[in-house]
Amino acid sequence: MATLVTTVTETLRYRGKIGQWSWVLHRVTGLGTVLFLVLHIIDTSWAAFYPDLYAEAIAEYQSPLFTLGEFALIACVVYHAFNGLRVTLLDYKPEWWAYQQRAAAIVFGATTIVLIPTFGFMLSHVADFYGEDPDLVSVGDIIETQSQFVIGFVAIIAAALILSALYGLVSRSRSGFVLPGRLEAAMWLFMRLSGVLILPLVFGHLGMMHVIQGVFDITGGGIEVVGTDIVNDSGKAVEFVGARWDMLVAGVAIWRVYDALLLALVVIHGFNGLRTVINDYALQPLINRALNWAVVFGAIALIVLGTAALLEGVDETAYDIAVDINETTASAAY
C-alpha cells in the first residue's frame, strides 16, 4: 500500500511529460475496464441462470449513474486499446523509441477522434430513452445491489489472505507468487498478441452493443436484435440475449463463438495485467501470494461461468420468468 501511495503522490508531484501520463492512464483505464468486465460477465450469465436478476441488472444499467459509467467505460476501452497497440509496436520496433512522444500524442488524438462520434451516437440513445420519462432505479437500490459485489470481493480477498498465511506457516515460504521464467515470458508475449487480436473483437462489440444499439434497446419491444434478423417481440432483456446467442449462420451460433473468444482473450489479458499491477505494488509475500491467487482463480471462475452461460443459452423458461416479472412490476406500479 505504501508503494502505491508513493507512486500516486510522486506521479502528481513529478508532472512528467506525455510518456508518464500515458503510462498512468494505461493502468487506470485497464483497471477500470477489468472492474466492469467482472460485473458484466456475472450479470450476463444471469440471463441464462437467473433471468429475474438479469432484468434487475439491466434496469440498473439504464439508470443515470450507470449511464455516466458507460461513457467512462468506452473512453477507458478506446484509450487502453490504442495505447496498448502503441506499446506493442514499440516493443517490436525499438528503432521507433525515439518517437515515443509523437506516438503518445497520436494515441490521444486517435482516441479523441473515435470518441467524439461514438459519444454522439450514445447520447442519441440516452436522449431517446430519457425523453420517454421512464421509471428509473433509485441510487439507493443500486448501492444496495453493488454492495453485494463489494462484500463478495472482500470475502474472496479475505479467504485468499487466510490461505496465504496458512501456506506460509506450513511451507515457511518467504516469497510471493512467482511464475517460472518461461511462463512469465509466455505471458508477456500473450499480452502483446492478445492485445492485437482483441482490438477487432472489442471494437465490434462496442460498436454493436453501445453505438448501433445501446443498453436502452435491450428492453425495446419490436426492435431487431443487432447482428441478427430476429425481432425482440417481448422487449425483455433475456430475449435480446437469447436471440443473439441463437443466431445461426451455416449451423454455427456465430455470436456464441464470438463472445467465447472475447471472453477468453479479455479475461486472461485483463487479469494478467491486474497481476502485473499487483506485483508492482504488493511486495509483502503474504499479500502478494493472496492477491495473485485471487487473480488466478478469479479469472478461471469467470471463464467457467461465462462459458457455462454460453453453452446453456436462454430457454423458454427464462422468457416466461422475465414476462412474469414484468407483469408483476407493472401491477405493483398501479
C-alpha positions as CSV (number, residue, x, y, z in Angstrom):
1,M,0.0,0.0,0.0
2,A,2.8,2.4,0.9
3,T,4.4,1.7,-2.6
4,L,1.0,2.5,-4.3
5,V,0.6,5.8,-2.3
6,T,4.2,6.8,-3.1
7,T,3.5,6.1,-6.8
8,V,0.4,8.3,-6.8
9,T,2.0,11.2,-4.9
10,E,5.2,11.1,-6.8
11,T,3.3,11.0,-10.1
12,L,1.3,14.1,-9.2
13,R,4.4,15.9,-8.0
14,Y,6.6,14.9,-10.8
15,R,4.3,16.2,-13.5
16,G,6.3,14.4,-16.2
17,K,5.9,14.5,-19.9
18,I,3.3,12.8,-22.1
19,G,5.0,9.4,-21.8
20,Q,4.5,9.3,-18.0
21,W,0.8,10.3,-18.3
22,S,0.4,7.6,-21.0
23,W,1.7,5.0,-18.5
24,V,-0.6,6.2,-15.7
25,L,-3.6,6.3,-18.0
26,H,-2.9,2.9,-19.4
27,R,-3.0,1.4,-15.9
28,V,-6.0,3.4,-14.7
29,T,-8.1,2.6,-17.9
30,G,-7.0,-1.1,-17.7
31,L,-8.1,-1.4,-14.0
32,G,-11.4,0.4,-14.8
33,T,-12.1,-2.0,-17.7
34,V,-11.3,-5.1,-15.6
35,L,-13.7,-3.9,-12.9
36,F,-16.5,-3.6,-15.4
37,L,-15.6,-6.9,-17.0
38,V,-16.1,-8.8,-13.8
39,L,-19.6,-7.3,-13.3
40,H,-20.5,-7.7,-16.9
41,I,-19.7,-11.4,-17.1
42,I,-21.5,-12.2,-13.9
43,D,-24.5,-10.1,-14.9
44,T,-24.7,-11.6,-18.4
45,S,-24.5,-15.1,-17.0
46,W,-27.7,-14.3,-15.1
47,A,-29.6,-14.2,-18.5
48,A,-29.1,-18.0,-18.7
49,F,-29.3,-18.9,-15.0
50,Y,-31.2,-16.1,-13.1
51,P,-33.3,-14.2,-15.6
52,D,-35.0,-12.2,-12.8
53,L,-31.6,-10.9,-11.6
54,Y,-30.6,-10.1,-15.2
55,A,-33.7,-8.0,-15.7
56,E,-32.9,-6.1,-12.5
57,A,-29.3,-5.6,-13.6
58,I,-30.3,-4.1,-17.0
59,A,-32.7,-1.8,-15.2
60,E,-29.7,-0.5,-13.1
61,Y,-27.6,-0.2,-16.2
62,Q,-30.3,2.1,-17.7
63,S,-30.0,4.5,-14.7
64,P,-28.2,7.9,-14.9
65,L,-25.4,6.7,-12.6
66,F,-24.5,3.7,-14.9
67,T,-25.1,5.8,-18.0
68,L,-22.3,8.1,-16.9
69,G,-20.2,5.0,-16.1
70,E,-20.9,3.6,-19.6
71,F,-19.4,6.7,-21.2
72,A,-16.3,6.4,-18.9
73,L,-16.0,2.7,-19.8
74,I,-16.0,3.4,-23.5
75,A,-13.3,6.1,-23.0
76,C,-11.2,3.7,-21.0
77,V,-11.5,0.8,-23.5
78,V,-10.7,3.0,-26.6
79,Y,-7.7,4.7,-25.0
80,H,-6.4,1.4,-23.5
81,A,-6.7,-0.3,-26.8
82,F,-4.9,2.3,-28.8
83,N,-2.2,2.8,-26.2
84,G,-1.7,-1.0,-26.0
85,L,-1.2,-1.1,-29.7
86,R,1.4,1.7,-29.3
87,V,3.2,-0.3,-26.6
88,T,3.2,-3.4,-28.7
89,L,4.6,-1.7,-31.8
90,L,7.4,0.0,-29.9
91,D,8.3,-3.3,-28.2
92,Y,8.9,-4.9,-31.6
93,K,10.4,-1.8,-33.2
94,P,13.0,-0.4,-30.8
95,E,14.3,1.9,-33.5
96,W,11.0,3.8,-33.1
97,W,11.6,4.6,-29.5
98,A,12.8,8.0,-30.5
99,Y,9.2,8.8,-31.5
100,Q,7.6,7.9,-28.1
101,Q,6.3,11.4,-27.6
102,R,4.8,11.6,-31.1
103,A,3.3,8.1,-30.7
104,A,1.7,9.0,-27.4
105,A,0.2,12.2,-29.0
106,I,-1.2,10.1,-31.9
107,V,-2.9,7.8,-29.3
108,F,-4.5,10.7,-27.6
109,G,-5.6,12.2,-31.0
110,A,-7.0,8.9,-32.3
111,T,-8.9,8.3,-29.0
112,T,-10.5,11.8,-29.3
113,I,-11.4,11.2,-33.0
114,V,-13.1,7.9,-32.2
115,L,-14.8,9.1,-29.0
116,I,-16.5,12.2,-30.4
117,P,-18.8,10.5,-32.9
118,T,-19.2,7.5,-30.6
119,F,-20.4,9.7,-27.7
120,G,-22.7,11.4,-30.2
121,F,-24.4,8.2,-31.1
122,M,-24.6,7.1,-27.5
123,L,-26.1,10.5,-26.5
124,S,-28.8,10.0,-29.1
125,H,-29.8,6.7,-27.4
126,V,-29.8,8.4,-24.0
127,A,-31.9,11.3,-25.2
128,D,-34.5,8.9,-26.8
129,F,-34.7,6.8,-23.6
130,Y,-34.9,9.6,-21.1
131,G,-37.3,11.6,-23.3
132,E,-39.9,9.0,-22.6
133,D,-39.8,9.7,-18.8
134,P,-39.0,6.1,-17.9
135,D,-39.2,4.6,-14.4
136,L,-35.7,4.5,-13.1
137,V,-34.0,2.5,-10.4
138,S,-33.1,4.6,-7.4
139,V,-29.5,5.3,-6.3
140,G,-30.2,3.6,-3.0
141,D,-31.3,0.3,-4.8
142,I,-28.1,0.5,-7.0
143,I,-25.9,0.9,-3.9
144,E,-27.6,-2.0,-2.2
145,T,-27.1,-4.3,-5.2
146,Q,-23.5,-3.2,-5.8
147,S,-22.6,-3.5,-2.2
148,Q,-23.2,-7.2,-2.5
149,F,-20.5,-7.4,-5.1
150,V,-18.2,-5.4,-2.8
151,I,-18.9,-7.8,0.0
152,G,-18.2,-10.7,-2.3
153,F,-14.8,-9.2,-3.4
154,V,-13.9,-8.5,0.2
155,A,-14.7,-12.1,1.2
156,I,-12.6,-13.5,-1.6
157,I,-9.6,-11.4,-0.7
158,A,-10.1,-12.3,3.0
159,A,-10.2,-16.0,2.1
160,A,-7.1,-15.6,-0.1
161,L,-5.2,-13.9,2.7
162,I,-6.1,-16.6,5.2
163,L,-5.0,-19.4,2.8
164,S,-1.8,-17.5,2.0
165,A,-1.0,-17.1,5.7
166,L,-1.6,-20.9,6.3
167,Y,0.6,-21.7,3.3
168,G,3.4,-19.5,4.6
169,L,3.2,-21.3,8.0
170,V,3.2,-24.8,6.5
171,S,5.8,-24.2,3.8
172,R,7.8,-21.5,5.7
173,S,7.9,-19.7,2.3
174,R,9.1,-16.1,2.4
175,S,8.5,-15.4,-1.3
176,G,5.4,-14.1,-3.1
177,F,3.7,-15.6,-6.1
178,V,6.4,-16.2,-8.8
179,L,5.8,-17.7,-12.2
180,P,8.5,-19.8,-13.8
181,G,10.7,-17.8,-16.2
182,R,9.4,-19.4,-19.4
183,L,5.8,-19.0,-18.3
184,E,6.4,-15.3,-17.4
185,A,7.9,-14.8,-20.9
186,A,5.0,-16.5,-22.5
187,M,2.5,-14.3,-20.7
188,W,4.5,-11.2,-21.8
189,L,4.2,-12.4,-25.4
190,F,0.5,-13.3,-24.9
191,M,-0.3,-9.8,-23.7
192,R,1.1,-8.3,-26.9
193,L,-0.5,-10.8,-29.3
194,S,-3.9,-10.9,-27.4
195,G,-3.9,-7.1,-27.3
196,V,-3.9,-7.0,-31.1
197,L,-6.4,-9.9,-31.5
198,I,-8.8,-8.3,-29.0
199,L,-9.0,-5.0,-31.0
200,P,-11.5,-6.1,-33.7
201,L,-13.5,-8.2,-31.2
202,V,-13.8,-5.4,-28.6
203,F,-14.4,-2.6,-31.1
204,G,-17.0,-4.8,-32.9
205,H,-18.7,-5.5,-29.5
206,L,-18.7,-1.8,-28.6
207,G,-20.0,-0.8,-32.0
208,M,-22.9,-3.2,-31.8
209,M,-23.8,-3.0,-28.2
210,H,-23.1,0.6,-27.4
211,V,-23.3,2.6,-30.6
212,I,-25.7,0.9,-33.1
213,Q,-27.8,-0.4,-30.2
214,G,-27.3,0.5,-26.6
215,V,-28.4,-0.8,-23.2
216,F,-31.7,1.0,-23.7
217,D,-32.6,-1.0,-26.8
218,I,-32.2,-4.3,-24.9
219,T,-35.6,-3.7,-23.4
220,G,-37.1,-2.3,-26.6
221,G,-40.1,-4.3,-27.8
222,G,-40.3,-4.9,-31.6
223,I,-36.6,-3.9,-32.2
224,E,-34.5,-6.2,-34.3
225,V,-31.6,-7.5,-32.3
226,V,-28.3,-6.1,-33.7
227,G,-26.3,-8.7,-35.7
228,T,-29.4,-10.9,-36.3
229,D,-32.6,-11.0,-38.3
230,I,-34.6,-11.7,-35.1
231,V,-37.0,-9.2,-33.5
232,N,-37.2,-8.9,-29.7
233,D,-41.0,-9.1,-29.6
234,S,-41.4,-9.1,-25.8
235,G,-38.9,-6.3,-25.2
236,K,-37.3,-8.4,-22.5
237,A,-33.6,-8.3,-21.9
238,V,-33.3,-12.1,-21.7
239,E,-35.0,-12.4,-25.1
240,F,-32.5,-10.0,-26.6
241,V,-29.6,-12.1,-25.3
242,G,-31.2,-15.4,-26.3
243,A,-32.0,-14.1,-29.8
244,R,-28.4,-13.0,-30.3
245,W,-26.9,-16.3,-29.0
246,D,-29.3,-18.4,-31.0
247,M,-28.5,-16.7,-34.3
248,L,-27.2,-19.4,-36.7
249,V,-25.0,-19.0,-39.8
250,A,-24.4,-22.2,-41.6
251,G,-25.5,-24.0,-38.5
252,V,-23.0,-22.2,-36.3
253,A,-24.1,-19.9,-33.4
254,I,-21.7,-17.2,-34.5
255,W,-22.3,-14.8,-31.7
256,R,-21.7,-17.5,-29.1
257,V,-18.4,-18.3,-30.7
258,Y,-17.6,-14.5,-31.0
259,D,-18.4,-14.0,-27.3
260,A,-16.5,-17.1,-26.3
261,L,-13.3,-15.8,-28.0
262,L,-13.9,-12.4,-26.5
263,L,-14.4,-13.9,-23.0
264,A,-11.2,-15.9,-23.0
265,L,-8.9,-13.3,-24.5
266,V,-10.2,-10.4,-22.5
267,V,-10.3,-12.2,-19.1
268,I,-6.8,-13.6,-19.4
269,H,-5.4,-10.4,-20.8
270,G,-7.2,-8.2,-18.2
271,F,-6.4,-10.4,-15.2
272,N,-2.8,-10.8,-16.3
273,G,-2.5,-7.0,-16.4
274,L,-4.0,-6.9,-13.0
275,R,-1.4,-9.4,-11.8
276,T,1.3,-7.1,-13.1
277,V,0.0,-4.2,-11.2
278,I,-0.3,-6.3,-8.0
279,N,3.3,-7.4,-8.4
280,D,4.5,-3.8,-8.7
281,Y,2.8,-2.6,-5.5
282,A,2.0,-5.7,-3.3
283,L,5.6,-6.5,-2.2
284,Q,4.9,-8.2,1.1
285,P,5.0,-12.0,0.3
286,L,1.8,-12.9,2.2
287,I,-0.3,-10.2,0.5
288,N,1.4,-10.8,-2.9
289,R,0.5,-14.5,-2.8
290,A,-3.0,-13.9,-1.7
291,L,-3.8,-11.3,-4.4
292,N,-2.2,-13.4,-7.1
293,W,-4.2,-16.4,-6.1
294,A,-7.3,-14.4,-6.1
295,V,-6.5,-13.1,-9.6
296,V,-5.7,-16.6,-11.0
297,F,-8.8,-18.3,-9.5
298,G,-11.0,-15.3,-10.3
299,A,-10.0,-15.5,-13.9
300,I,-10.7,-19.2,-14.1
301,A,-14.0,-18.8,-12.3
302,L,-15.1,-16.1,-14.7
303,I,-14.2,-18.1,-17.8
304,V,-16.0,-21.1,-16.5
305,L,-19.1,-19.1,-15.6
306,G,-19.2,-17.3,-18.9
307,T,-18.6,-20.5,-20.9
308,A,-21.4,-22.3,-18.9
309,A,-23.8,-19.4,-19.7
310,L,-22.9,-19.5,-23.4
311,L,-23.5,-23.3,-23.5
312,E,-26.7,-23.1,-21.5
313,G,-28.2,-20.3,-23.6
314,V,-31.6,-18.7,-22.8
315,D,-34.5,-21.1,-22.9
316,E,-38.3,-20.6,-22.9
317,T,-38.4,-20.9,-19.1
318,A,-36.2,-17.8,-18.8
319,Y,-38.5,-15.9,-21.2
320,D,-41.6,-16.9,-19.1
321,I,-39.9,-15.8,-15.9
322,A,-39.0,-12.4,-17.4
323,V,-42.5,-11.9,-18.6
324,D,-43.9,-12.8,-15.2
325,I,-41.5,-10.3,-13.5
326,N,-42.5,-7.6,-15.9
327,E,-46.3,-8.2,-15.3
328,T,-45.7,-8.2,-11.6
329,T,-43.8,-5.0,-11.7
330,A,-46.4,-3.3,-13.9
331,S,-49.2,-4.5,-11.5
332,A,-47.3,-3.1,-8.5
333,A,-46.9,0.3,-10.2
334,Y,-50.7,0.6,-10.4
